[in-house]
C-alpha cells in the first residue's frame, strides 16, 4: 500500500466528455498542484451518495482556502457511471470526478479490494489523501479490519482539520 512520501501511480484515465473520449494522466491531475483525492467503493452507493461526496462538495471552499487547488473523487466505475452520478448529485466544479474504470490506479495504490460477496467485483477501499506535486503528503485510510464499509477518517472534515493544523503550524514556524 502506498503511504506518505510515495509518488502517486502513473496512470491514464479514460474520460467521456462532451460525447467524446479523452484521457487524463496522473501528471495532468497532480503535477504542480496541491490535490485532495478521496476514493470510495462506488457511485450511487448509500454512504458515498449521502455523505462522502456531499461532504467534500460542501467543504470545497474551506478546503481551497487552505491551499487545495483541486478536489478529486475517484471510484472504480466507468466514465458513464461517474458522469451520471455527478449529474445526479449536482456536482459542478467543486469536485472533479475521476473514473478508474479498470482499477489500475487503485490497484497501484494498494487499495483494490474484492467485493464479489456484494456482486460489485473489484472496488476501491475508502480513503482520502493530500497530494502535493505528485507526492503523497498524508493519507486517511479506513480500517481494513472493520467489517463492512467503514467511514470514519476519509471524510472532508478530517481532511480540513489536517490542512488547518498543518497550515497553522507552518505559519508559527515561518
Buried (B, 14 or more C-beta within 10 A) or exposed (E): EBEEEBEBBEBEBBBBEEEEEEEBEBEEBBEEBBBBBBBBBBBEBEBBBEBBBBBBBEBBEBBBEBEBEBBBBBBBBBBEBBBBBBEEBEBEEBBBBBBBBBBBBBBBBEBBBEBEEEEBEBBBBBBBBBBBEBEBBBBBBBEEEEEEBBBEBBBBEBBBEBBBEBEEEEEEEE
